Amino acid sequence: MRLTTAQALVRWMLAQRTELPGGAESANGTQPPGGTGHPLFPGVFAIFGHGNVLGLGNALEEARDELPVWRGHNEQGMALAAVGIGKATHRRQVGVATSSIGPGALNMVTAAGVAHANRLPLLLLPGDTFTSRAPDPVLQQVEHFGDPTTTVNDAFRAVSRYFDRITRPEQLLNALPQAARVLTDPADCGPVVLALPQDVQAESFDFPDSLFATVVHRPPRPRSDVRALVEASEVLRRARRPLLVLGGGVRYSRAAGRALRFAEQHAIPITETTAGRTLVPHDHPLHAGPLGITGSTSANALAAEADVVLAVGTRLQDFTTASWTVFAPDVRIIALNAARYDAVKHGALSVVADADEGLRELTDVLDDWQAERTWAARAAQERAKWDAYVDDLRAPTGAPTYAQVVGVVNDLAAPEDYVMTASGGLPGELIGGWRAVGEATMDVEYGFSCMGYELAGAWGAAIVRPEGVVTTLLGDGSYLMLNSELFSAAFAGHGFVAVVCDNDGYAVIQRLQTGQGGAGFNNLYDDVRTAHARPPRTDFAAHAASMGCATFAVDDLENLREAYRVARRVAKTEHRPAVVVIRTRPDAWTDAGAWWEVGVPEVAHRPEITAAHDEVAAGKAKQLRYL
C-alpha cells in the first residue's frame, strides 16, 4: 500500500483498538461494533506549524471522520489534556499530541515529564528538522556546532519511555509495534515520542497491509513466581500487625474488588496512596484512610505500628512514605508490583505480578489465615478520629478554606463523577479529606505536581468520560500558569467544572517557606516586589467568561454550594466549562502530622531557619534508622 510516512502512521493508529474497563463497554456503557474494541487512540490534539501541517496535518485531514482532531492553544496544555485521557481511562486509551519543531515541541516536554513520573501512556509526535539537511538552518532549528544530528527533540529523551526519530518511512515497521508495547504495558507504561522530520513525513513507501490489521490491545497480566508467593505468604503468616497499601497499579489492573476481598478474607487494614485514592469505599470497616504526608493520621498511626506492609501497585513515593519515616524501623515490606523496578525497592520482598492476579494467587497460598481481629478493628477506630477532624475542618466558620470548598464539592458528588487536582495545597485537601463516592474517580497529579494540569487534564478527562461530571479544583497560581485550554474545551464543546480558589498567590509554598523558619518572600502577593501602591488583581470570572466559559463568582460557602450545583448542570447541558471562583484563606490546611524531608540551610541569617535545620536532622535520624 503506497502511503506517505504520515499517512501510514495515521492508518496504523486507526487500526489499534482496546478493551475499556468492564470488558468491551465504554465509559457510557455502549458496546463497540463487531467486538473489535474501542479506539486505543480516541483523538489527536494538534497545533500545526511548518514542521507538521503538510505531512501529518494532511494525513489527519484525510482521516478526520474517523480520528477526531482537537485544536489546542498551548502545546503543553494540549499534551497535558492527552495525559488526562490516559488517567481517566485507567491507561486503557492513549492521548496523542502533535506540534511543529522548535518551541512547540519543547512546550510538550513538561507533559512528557508528567506522563513519565505518573507511569501514564502518552504519544507525542513532534515535527523535526530535515534529514537531508539541504535547507539548513531552517526556521526554529537549533544548530549544535559539534553534532548536526541533535535537535530540540532530543530534550524528550530524559522524559520518554520510548524515543525514536523516524528518518526513513520503513522504520515505522519496527517502531510502531514497540510504541504500542510501551503504551499498553503495565510495567513499562509511559510516554512515547516519535520525532518526525518534515521531509520524511512526506516521503512514501510500499507498506505491507499487515501493518494496518486491526489489533485489540488487552493489558497483559503477569503471574507471580511461585517461590516468591510462598515466601510472601510465610512472612504474612508470621505478622501480628500487617497493613495493605493500595497504589495506582491496583487501579490500572481494575483490582479494587479483589483487594477488598483479600483484605476481608485475611482481616488486614487497608490504606491508599495518592494514585490509589478512591479505590476503597470510605466507610469500609478495614479502611484506615490515605497514607503519608498528604494522607491521614489514621493511616499513619497504623503504618507506625505495622510489622509487615503489603504494598500493591505502588512505587512508594516520598509523600506516601513521609520520606521513609512513616513505617516502623523494623517493618518488613512485601512489594507486589507488575514492574520489577518498583518491586525491588528498599529491600522489599518482591512479588512481580499483575495486582489482580497476584492478590488472587496470594489468597490461594494463604488459605484461611487471618490477622488478629483487634488489629483489624483499629482501622475503623482510627479513621473515625480522622473523620471527626475533617468534619471540624469542613464546619462553616469564618472565611472559606480549602477543606470547606472540598467538602461542598464532595457533598454534591455522584458515583459516576470524577474529581481532579494537581499542585499547591489542594492535593493535600483532596487526598486527605475526600470521601470516596465512586471507585477510581480521583486524579491527583502528584507525581510531577505540574501546575496547569488541573485545567488541561480536565479537558482530556471530559472527552473520555461522557457520563458524570468532571470537576477540577485549582488555585489562582495554577490558573494563571496555564489556562488557554479553557478556550480549547469551550470551543470544542467539552464541559467540566473548574473550582478556582483565589488565595492571593502560591500559598502552600509560603507555608513551606515560613514553616521552615524563612520569612514570607515572593509567594503571597503581599511579599512580591511591585512598583504599585495598589497592584492589579486578576478577575478570574471575567477572564474565564472571555474564553467562552460559564462563570460564577461567590464569596461564601452557601453561595458556593448553589453555584456549584448550577455549574454542574451548565457543564453538561451547554457543553462548555463552568468556572466557579471563590476567595479562600491562605493559611488553613488539612494536616496529617507526617514529616517531609526538604533542604533547609545549615547556615542562614535567620535563627528560625537554623532551628528548623536541627529539626530536619532529627527527622533524618528516624529515616536513617529505617534505611
C-alpha positions as CSV (number, residue, x, y, z in Angstrom):
1,M,0.0,0.0,0.0
2,R,1.7,3.2,-1.2
3,L,1.5,5.7,1.6
4,T,3.5,8.6,3.0
5,T,5.1,8.1,6.4
6,A,2.4,10.4,7.9
7,Q,-0.5,8.5,6.2
8,A,0.9,5.2,7.3
9,L,1.2,6.4,10.9
10,V,-2.4,7.7,10.9
11,R,-3.8,4.5,9.3
12,W,-1.9,2.4,11.9
13,M,-3.4,4.5,14.8
14,L,-6.8,3.8,13.4
15,A,-6.2,0.0,13.5
16,Q,-5.2,0.0,17.2
17,R,-8.1,-1.0,19.5
18,T,-8.5,-1.5,23.2
19,E,-10.9,-3.1,25.7
20,L,-12.1,-0.5,28.2
21,P,-12.7,-1.3,31.9
22,G,-15.7,-3.5,32.3
23,G,-14.9,-5.7,29.3
24,A,-15.9,-4.3,26.0
25,E,-18.0,-1.5,27.3
26,S,-17.1,2.2,27.1
27,A,-17.4,4.8,29.9
28,N,-21.0,5.4,28.9
29,G,-22.0,1.7,28.6
30,T,-22.2,1.4,24.9
31,Q,-21.0,-1.7,23.0
32,P,-18.4,-1.4,20.2
33,P,-19.3,-2.6,16.7
34,G,-18.3,-6.1,15.8
35,G,-16.5,-6.9,19.0
36,T,-13.4,-5.0,17.8
37,G,-13.0,-2.9,21.0
38,H,-12.7,0.8,21.2
39,P,-10.1,3.1,19.7
40,L,-6.8,2.9,21.5
41,F,-6.2,6.5,20.3
42,P,-9.5,8.3,20.8
43,G,-8.3,11.6,19.3
44,V,-5.3,13.8,18.5
45,F,-4.6,17.2,20.0
46,A,-2.8,19.4,17.4
47,I,-1.2,22.7,16.9
48,F,0.1,22.9,13.3
49,G,3.2,24.6,12.1
50,H,5.5,24.3,9.2
51,G,7.0,21.1,10.6
52,N,3.8,19.1,10.8
53,V,1.0,20.8,8.9
54,L,1.7,19.4,5.5
55,G,2.8,15.9,6.2
56,L,0.9,14.8,9.4
57,G,-1.7,17.6,9.0
58,N,-2.8,16.4,5.6
59,A,-2.9,12.8,6.7
60,L,-5.1,13.7,9.7
61,E,-7.4,15.7,7.5
62,E,-7.9,12.7,5.3
63,A,-9.0,10.7,8.4
64,R,-10.9,13.4,10.1
65,D,-14.2,11.5,10.1
66,E,-12.5,8.5,11.9
67,L,-9.9,10.1,14.1
68,P,-11.0,13.3,15.9
69,V,-8.5,16.2,15.9
70,W,-8.8,18.8,18.7
71,R,-7.1,22.2,18.2
72,G,-5.1,23.2,21.2
73,H,-3.8,26.7,22.1
74,N,-0.7,25.9,24.0
75,E,1.4,22.8,23.2
76,Q,2.0,22.0,26.9
77,G,-1.7,22.3,27.6
78,M,-2.9,20.1,24.8
79,A,-0.3,17.5,25.7
80,L,-1.5,17.6,29.3
81,A,-5.0,17.0,28.1
82,A,-3.7,13.9,26.3
83,V,-2.2,12.8,29.6
84,G,-5.6,13.3,31.3
85,I,-7.1,10.9,28.8
86,G,-4.7,8.1,29.9
87,K,-5.5,8.6,33.5
88,A,-9.3,9.0,33.1
89,T,-9.5,5.7,31.2
90,H,-7.2,3.8,33.6
91,R,-4.4,3.6,31.0
92,R,-6.7,1.8,28.5
93,Q,-6.7,4.7,26.0
94,V,-3.9,6.9,24.9
95,G,-4.0,10.6,24.2
96,V,-1.9,11.9,21.2
97,A,-0.4,15.3,20.6
98,T,1.5,16.8,17.7
99,S,3.4,20.0,17.2
100,S,5.9,21.6,14.9
101,I,9.6,21.6,15.5
102,G,11.2,24.1,17.9
103,P,9.3,25.9,20.7
104,G,6.1,24.0,20.0
105,A,7.9,20.7,20.5
106,L,9.8,21.9,23.6
107,N,6.5,23.1,25.1
108,M,5.4,19.4,25.3
109,V,8.5,18.2,27.3
110,T,6.7,19.1,30.5
111,A,3.7,17.0,29.6
112,A,6.1,14.1,28.9
113,G,7.5,14.5,32.3
114,V,4.0,14.3,33.8
115,A,3.3,11.1,32.0
116,H,6.7,9.6,32.8
117,A,6.5,10.4,36.6
118,N,3.0,9.0,36.8
119,R,3.5,6.0,34.5
120,L,0.8,7.1,32.1
121,P,0.5,6.5,28.4
122,L,1.1,9.4,26.0
123,L,2.0,9.5,22.3
124,L,3.8,12.7,21.2
125,L,4.5,13.4,17.6
126,P,6.7,16.5,17.3
127,G,7.9,17.6,13.9
128,D,11.7,17.6,13.3
129,T,14.3,19.2,11.1
130,F,15.1,17.9,7.6
131,T,17.0,14.7,7.4
132,S,18.5,15.8,4.1
133,R,20.0,19.0,5.8
134,A,19.7,20.6,2.3
135,P,17.9,23.8,3.5
136,D,19.7,24.1,6.9
137,P,19.5,26.1,9.0
138,V,15.7,26.2,8.8
139,L,13.3,28.3,10.8
140,Q,13.2,27.2,14.5
141,Q,16.2,24.9,14.1
142,V,18.7,24.9,17.0
143,E,22.1,24.1,15.5
144,H,24.6,22.1,17.5
145,F,28.1,23.0,16.4
146,G,29.6,19.6,17.1
147,D,26.6,17.3,16.4
148,P,24.3,18.1,13.5
149,T,22.1,15.1,14.3
150,T,20.9,16.7,17.5
151,T,17.7,18.7,17.5
152,V,15.5,20.1,20.2
153,N,13.5,16.9,20.2
154,D,16.5,15.2,21.9
155,A,15.3,17.0,25.0
156,F,12.5,14.4,25.2
157,R,14.9,11.6,25.8
158,A,15.1,12.3,29.6
159,V,11.3,12.1,29.9
160,S,10.4,9.3,27.4
161,R,9.9,5.6,28.0
162,Y,10.5,5.1,24.2
163,F,12.1,7.6,21.9
164,D,12.7,7.3,18.2
165,R,13.4,9.6,15.3
166,I,11.9,8.3,12.1
167,T,14.4,9.0,9.4
168,R,13.1,6.6,6.8
169,P,9.4,5.6,6.1
170,E,10.1,1.9,6.5
171,Q,11.3,2.4,10.1
172,L,7.7,2.6,11.1
173,L,7.6,-1.2,10.6
174,N,9.9,-1.6,13.6
175,A,9.0,1.5,15.7
176,L,5.2,1.2,15.8
177,P,5.0,-2.2,17.5
178,Q,7.5,-1.0,20.1
179,A,5.4,2.1,20.6
180,A,2.3,0.1,21.2
181,R,4.2,-2.2,23.6
182,V,5.2,0.7,25.8
183,L,1.9,2.4,25.7
184,T,0.0,-0.7,26.8
185,D,2.5,-2.5,29.1
186,P,1.6,-2.5,32.8
187,A,5.3,-2.3,33.8
188,D,6.8,-0.1,31.2
189,C,3.9,2.2,30.5
190,G,4.9,5.8,29.9
191,P,5.3,8.5,27.1
192,V,6.4,7.5,23.6
193,V,8.0,10.2,21.4
194,L,8.2,9.6,17.7
195,A,10.1,12.6,16.2
196,L,9.0,13.2,12.6
197,P,11.4,15.1,10.3
198,Q,9.2,17.1,8.0
199,D,10.7,15.8,4.8
200,V,10.3,12.2,5.9
201,Q,6.6,12.8,6.8
202,A,6.0,13.4,3.1
203,E,8.1,10.5,1.7
204,S,6.2,7.4,0.6
205,F,6.8,3.7,0.8
206,D,5.0,0.4,-0.1
207,F,3.8,-0.6,3.3
208,P,2.6,-4.1,3.9
209,D,-1.1,-4.5,4.6
210,S,-0.3,-6.4,7.8
211,L,0.8,-3.1,9.4
212,F,-2.8,-1.9,9.3
213,A,-4.5,-5.1,10.5
214,T,-6.8,-4.4,13.5
215,V,-5.2,-5.2,16.8
216,V,-7.1,-5.3,20.1
217,H,-4.8,-4.5,23.0
218,R,-5.5,-6.2,26.2
219,P,-3.3,-5.4,29.2
220,P,-1.1,-8.4,30.0
221,R,-1.5,-9.9,33.5
222,P,1.9,-11.3,34.5
223,R,1.7,-14.0,37.1
224,S,3.8,-14.4,40.3
225,D,6.8,-16.6,40.7
226,V,5.7,-19.5,42.9
227,R,8.7,-19.2,45.2
228,A,8.1,-15.5,45.8
229,L,4.5,-16.2,46.6
230,V,5.3,-18.9,49.2
231,E,7.9,-16.6,50.8
232,A,5.5,-13.7,50.9
233,S,2.8,-15.9,52.5
234,E,5.2,-17.1,55.1
235,V,6.1,-13.6,56.1
236,L,2.4,-12.6,56.3
237,R,1.6,-15.7,58.4
238,R,4.1,-14.5,61.0
239,A,2.8,-11.0,61.0
240,R,0.9,-9.7,64.0
241,R,0.0,-6.3,62.6
242,P,0.0,-6.5,58.7
243,L,-1.0,-3.5,56.6
244,L,-2.2,-3.4,53.0
245,V,-1.2,-0.4,50.9
246,L,-3.0,0.1,47.6
247,G,-1.4,2.1,44.8
248,G,-2.2,3.1,41.2
249,G,-1.3,-0.4,39.9
250,V,-4.4,-1.7,41.6
251,R,-6.5,0.9,39.8
252,Y,-4.9,0.1,36.4
253,S,-5.4,-3.6,36.9
254,R,-9.0,-2.9,37.9
255,A,-8.3,-4.9,41.0
256,A,-10.1,-2.9,43.7
257,G,-12.7,-5.5,44.2
258,R,-10.0,-8.2,44.5
259,A,-8.1,-6.1,47.0
260,L,-11.2,-5.6,49.2
261,R,-12.0,-9.3,49.2
262,F,-8.3,-10.1,50.0
263,A,-8.4,-7.7,53.0
264,E,-11.7,-9.0,54.2
265,Q,-10.7,-12.6,54.0
266,H,-7.5,-12.1,55.9
267,A,-8.6,-9.2,58.2
268,I,-5.9,-6.8,57.1
269,P,-6.4,-3.0,57.4
270,I,-6.2,-1.0,54.1
271,T,-4.6,2.3,53.3
272,E,-4.3,4.1,49.9
273,T,-1.6,6.1,48.2
274,T,-2.2,9.2,46.1
275,A,-2.6,7.2,42.9
276,G,-4.7,4.6,44.8
277,R,-7.2,7.1,46.2
278,T,-10.9,6.2,45.9
279,L,-10.3,2.5,45.4
280,V,-11.8,1.7,48.8
281,P,-15.3,2.8,49.9
282,H,-14.8,5.4,52.5
283,D,-16.8,3.7,55.2
284,H,-15.4,0.2,54.7
285,P,-14.5,-1.1,58.2
286,L,-11.0,-2.0,57.1
287,H,-10.3,1.3,55.5
288,A,-7.7,3.2,57.6
289,G,-7.5,6.2,55.2
290,P,-4.9,7.6,52.8
291,L,-1.2,7.2,53.8
292,G,1.6,9.7,54.2
293,I,2.2,13.4,54.3
294,T,-1.0,14.4,52.5
295,G,-2.8,11.4,53.9
296,S,-4.4,10.9,57.3
297,T,-3.3,10.5,60.9
298,S,-5.4,7.3,61.0
299,A,-3.4,5.5,58.2
300,N,-0.1,6.9,59.5
301,A,-0.9,5.6,63.0
302,L,-1.3,2.1,61.7
303,A,1.7,2.4,59.5
304,A,3.9,3.3,62.5
305,E,2.8,0.0,64.2
306,A,2.7,-2.4,61.3
307,D,5.2,-5.1,61.3
308,V,4.5,-6.2,57.7
309,V,3.4,-3.9,54.9
310,L,2.0,-5.5,51.7
311,A,2.4,-2.7,49.1
312,V,0.4,-3.4,46.0
313,G,1.0,-1.5,42.8
314,T,2.8,1.4,44.3
315,R,6.3,2.9,43.8
316,L,6.2,4.2,47.5
317,Q,6.9,7.9,46.7
318,D,8.2,10.2,49.4
319,F,4.7,11.7,50.1
320,T,3.4,8.2,50.7
321,T,6.3,7.1,53.0
322,A,6.7,10.5,54.7
323,S,10.3,10.5,53.3
324,W,10.6,6.9,54.7
325,T,9.7,7.8,58.2
326,V,6.0,6.7,58.3
327,F,6.8,3.0,58.9
328,A,8.4,1.3,61.9
329,P,12.2,0.9,61.6
330,D,11.9,-2.9,61.6
331,V,9.0,-3.2,59.2
332,R,9.1,-5.9,56.5
333,I,7.8,-4.8,53.1
334,I,6.3,-7.1,50.5
335,A,6.1,-5.3,47.2
336,L,3.6,-6.8,44.7
337,N,4.1,-4.9,41.5
338,A,4.0,-5.5,37.8
339,A,7.2,-3.6,37.4
340,R,10.3,-5.3,38.9
341,Y,11.9,-1.9,39.1
342,D,9.4,-0.9,41.7
343,A,9.1,-4.3,43.4
344,V,12.8,-4.5,44.5
345,K,13.0,-1.0,46.1
346,H,14.1,-0.6,49.7
347,G,15.0,-4.2,50.2
348,A,11.4,-5.4,49.8
349,L,10.4,-9.0,49.3
350,S,9.4,-8.6,45.6
351,V,6.5,-10.4,44.0
352,V,6.4,-9.4,40.4
353,A,2.8,-9.7,39.2
354,D,-0.3,-8.0,38.0
355,A,-2.2,-6.7,41.0
356,D,-5.4,-8.7,40.4
357,E,-3.6,-12.0,39.6
358,G,-1.0,-11.5,42.3
359,L,-3.6,-11.0,45.0
360,R,-5.7,-13.9,43.8
361,E,-2.6,-16.2,43.9
362,L,-1.5,-14.9,47.3
363,T,-5.0,-15.6,48.7
364,D,-4.8,-19.2,47.4
365,V,-1.5,-19.7,49.3
366,L,-2.7,-18.1,52.5
367,D,-5.8,-20.2,52.7
368,D,-7.9,-19.2,55.7
369,W,-5.1,-17.3,57.6
370,Q,-6.2,-14.1,59.3
371,A,-4.6,-11.3,61.2
372,E,-5.6,-10.5,64.7
373,R,-9.1,-9.1,64.9
374,T,-8.1,-6.5,67.4
375,W,-5.6,-5.1,64.9
376,A,-8.2,-5.1,62.1
377,A,-10.6,-3.2,64.3
378,R,-8.0,-0.4,64.7
379,A,-8.7,0.8,61.1
380,A,-12.3,1.9,61.7
381,Q,-11.3,3.3,65.2
382,E,-8.5,5.5,63.9
383,R,-10.4,6.5,60.8
384,A,-13.3,7.7,63.0
385,K,-10.9,10.1,64.7
386,W,-9.7,11.4,61.3
387,D,-13.3,11.8,60.1
388,A,-14.1,13.9,63.1
389,Y,-11.1,16.0,62.4
390,V,-12.2,16.6,58.8
391,D,-15.7,17.3,59.9
392,D,-14.4,20.1,62.1
393,L,-12.4,21.5,59.2
394,R,-15.4,21.5,57.0
395,A,-17.6,23.3,59.5
396,P,-18.6,26.7,58.1
397,T,-16.7,29.2,60.2
398,G,-15.0,32.4,59.0
399,A,-13.6,33.0,55.6
400,P,-13.8,29.9,53.3
401,T,-10.9,27.4,53.5
402,Y,-9.7,24.7,51.0
403,A,-11.2,22.0,53.2
404,Q,-14.6,23.6,53.2
405,V,-14.6,24.0,49.5
406,V,-13.6,20.4,49.0
407,G,-16.4,19.5,51.4
408,V,-19.0,21.3,49.3
409,V,-17.9,19.5,46.1
410,N,-17.7,16.2,47.9
411,D,-21.3,16.6,49.3
412,L,-22.7,17.1,45.8
413,A,-20.6,14.4,44.0
414,A,-22.3,11.4,42.4
415,P,-20.7,7.9,42.0
416,E,-20.0,8.5,38.3
417,D,-18.3,11.9,38.8
418,Y,-14.6,12.4,38.5
419,V,-12.5,14.9,40.6
420,M,-9.1,16.3,39.9
421,T,-6.3,18.5,41.1
422,A,-2.5,18.7,40.7
423,S,-0.4,21.1,42.6
424,G,-0.3,23.5,45.5
425,G,-2.3,22.9,48.7
426,L,-5.3,21.2,47.1
427,P,-3.7,17.8,46.6
428,G,-3.4,17.5,50.4
429,E,-7.1,18.5,50.8
430,L,-8.4,16.0,48.3
431,I,-6.1,13.2,49.3
432,G,-6.7,13.6,53.0
433,G,-10.2,14.9,53.1
434,W,-12.2,13.5,50.2
435,R,-14.7,10.7,51.0
436,A,-15.0,8.3,48.0
437,V,-18.4,8.1,46.4
438,G,-17.3,6.0,43.4
439,E,-14.4,3.7,42.6
440,A,-11.3,5.1,40.9
441,T,-12.8,8.5,40.5
442,M,-10.0,10.8,41.5
443,D,-6.9,12.1,39.6
444,V,-4.4,13.9,41.8
445,E,-1.4,14.5,39.7
446,Y,1.2,14.5,42.5
447,G,3.9,12.5,40.8
448,F,5.2,15.6,38.9
449,S,2.9,18.1,40.6
450,C,2.5,20.1,37.4
451,M,0.8,23.5,37.8
452,G,-1.6,23.8,34.9
453,Y,-2.5,20.1,34.6
454,E,-5.7,20.9,36.5
455,L,-7.5,22.6,33.6
456,A,-5.8,20.9,30.7
457,G,-6.2,17.4,32.2
458,A,-9.8,18.1,32.9
459,W,-10.4,18.8,29.2
460,G,-8.9,15.4,28.3
461,A,-10.9,13.6,31.1
462,A,-14.2,15.3,29.9
463,I,-13.6,14.0,26.4
464,V,-13.5,10.3,27.5
465,R,-15.9,10.4,30.5
466,P,-19.2,11.5,29.0
467,E,-21.1,10.2,32.0
468,G,-20.9,12.1,35.2
469,V,-19.3,15.5,35.9
470,V,-15.6,16.1,35.8
471,T,-14.6,18.7,38.4
472,T,-11.2,20.1,38.8
473,L,-10.1,22.2,41.8
474,L,-7.1,24.6,41.5
475,G,-5.6,27.7,43.0
476,D,-5.1,31.1,41.4
477,G,-1.5,30.3,40.7
478,S,-2.3,27.2,38.6
479,Y,-5.0,29.1,36.8
480,L,-2.5,31.9,35.8
481,M,0.1,29.3,34.9
482,L,-1.9,27.6,32.1
483,N,-5.5,28.5,31.3
484,S,-5.5,28.5,27.5
485,E,-7.2,25.1,27.2
486,L,-10.3,26.5,28.8
487,F,-10.9,28.2,25.5
488,S,-10.0,25.0,23.6
489,A,-12.6,23.0,25.7
490,A,-15.2,25.7,25.3
491,F,-14.7,25.9,21.6
492,A,-14.7,22.1,21.1
493,G,-17.8,21.6,23.2
494,H,-16.4,19.7,26.2
495,G,-18.0,20.6,29.6
496,F,-16.4,20.3,33.0
497,V,-16.4,22.3,36.2
498,A,-13.4,24.2,37.5
499,V,-13.4,25.5,41.0
500,V,-10.8,28.2,41.4
501,C,-9.7,29.0,44.9
502,D,-8.1,32.5,44.9
503,N,-5.8,32.9,47.9
504,D,-3.5,35.6,46.7
505,G,-0.5,33.6,45.5
506,Y,1.4,30.5,46.0
507,A,0.1,29.9,49.5
508,V,1.3,26.3,50.0
509,I,4.9,27.3,49.2
510,Q,4.5,30.2,51.6
511,R,3.5,27.6,54.2
512,L,6.7,25.6,53.5
513,Q,8.8,28.7,53.4
514,T,7.6,30.1,56.8
515,G,7.2,26.7,58.4
516,Q,10.9,26.1,58.0
517,G,11.9,29.4,59.5
518,G,12.0,31.6,56.4
519,A,10.5,35.0,56.0
520,G,7.5,35.3,53.7
521,F,9.0,36.2,50.4
522,N,7.9,36.2,46.7
523,N,5.0,33.8,47.2
524,L,1.9,35.7,48.5
525,Y,1.3,39.0,46.7
526,D,1.9,41.0,49.9
527,D,5.5,39.8,49.7
528,V,6.1,40.2,46.0
529,R,8.0,43.2,44.5
530,T,5.8,45.7,42.7
531,A,6.1,49.4,41.7
532,H,2.4,49.9,42.5
533,A,0.9,51.1,45.8
534,R,-2.2,49.1,44.8
535,P,-1.2,46.3,42.4
536,P,-3.7,44.9,39.9
537,R,-5.8,41.8,40.7
538,T,-7.0,39.2,38.3
539,D,-10.7,38.9,37.7
540,F,-10.8,35.2,37.1
541,A,-14.5,35.1,36.4
542,A,-14.3,37.8,33.8
543,H,-11.2,36.1,32.2
544,A,-12.9,32.7,32.0
545,A,-16.0,34.3,30.6
546,S,-14.0,36.0,27.8
547,M,-12.8,32.5,26.8
548,G,-16.4,31.2,26.4
549,C,-16.9,29.6,29.9
550,A,-19.9,30.0,32.1
551,T,-18.7,31.7,35.3
552,F,-19.8,32.1,38.9
553,A,-18.1,34.3,41.4
554,V,-19.1,33.6,45.1
555,D,-17.9,34.8,48.5
556,D,-19.2,32.2,51.0
557,L,-19.9,28.5,51.3
558,E,-23.7,28.7,50.8
559,N,-23.3,30.6,47.6
560,L,-20.6,28.2,46.6
561,R,-23.0,25.3,47.1
562,E,-25.6,26.8,44.9
563,A,-23.2,28.0,42.2
564,Y,-21.5,24.5,42.0
565,R,-24.9,22.9,41.7
566,V,-25.8,25.1,38.8
567,A,-22.3,24.8,37.3
568,R,-22.6,21.0,37.2
569,R,-25.8,21.4,35.1
570,V,-24.4,24.0,32.8
571,A,-21.3,22.0,32.0
572,K,-23.4,19.0,30.9
573,T,-26.2,20.8,29.1
574,E,-24.2,23.7,27.5
575,H,-21.1,21.6,26.7
576,R,-18.6,24.1,27.9
577,P,-16.5,24.6,31.0
578,A,-18.2,26.2,34.0
579,V,-15.8,28.1,36.3
580,V,-16.6,28.8,39.9
581,V,-14.4,31.4,41.6
582,I,-14.2,31.8,45.4
583,R,-11.8,33.7,47.7
584,T,-10.2,31.4,50.2
585,R,-7.8,31.7,53.2
586,P,-4.1,31.2,52.5
587,D,-3.3,29.8,56.0
588,A,-5.7,26.9,56.8
589,W,-4.7,23.3,55.9
590,T,-5.5,19.7,56.5
591,D,-2.6,18.2,58.3
592,A,-1.8,14.5,58.6
593,G,1.1,15.1,61.0
594,A,3.8,13.4,59.0
595,W,7.4,14.6,58.3
596,W,8.7,15.5,54.9
597,E,12.4,15.9,54.1
598,V,13.2,19.3,52.5
599,G,16.5,21.1,52.1
600,V,16.8,23.5,55.0
601,P,20.1,25.5,55.0
602,E,22.7,24.7,57.6
603,V,23.8,28.3,57.7
604,A,21.3,31.2,57.5
605,H,20.7,34.8,58.5
606,R,17.6,33.8,60.5
607,P,17.9,31.8,63.7
608,E,14.5,30.3,62.9
609,I,16.0,28.6,59.8
610,T,18.9,27.1,61.7
611,A,16.4,25.8,64.3
612,A,14.4,24.3,61.5
613,H,17.6,22.6,60.2
614,D,18.0,21.0,63.6
615,E,14.5,19.5,63.3
616,V,15.4,18.1,59.9
617,A,18.4,16.4,61.4
618,A,16.1,14.8,63.9
619,G,13.8,13.6,61.1
620,K,16.8,12.3,59.2
621,A,17.9,10.2,62.2
622,K,14.5,8.5,62.2
623,Q,14.8,8.0,58.4
624,L,18.3,6.5,58.7
625,R,17.2,4.1,61.4
626,Y,14.8,2.6,58.9
627,L,17.1,2.8,55.8
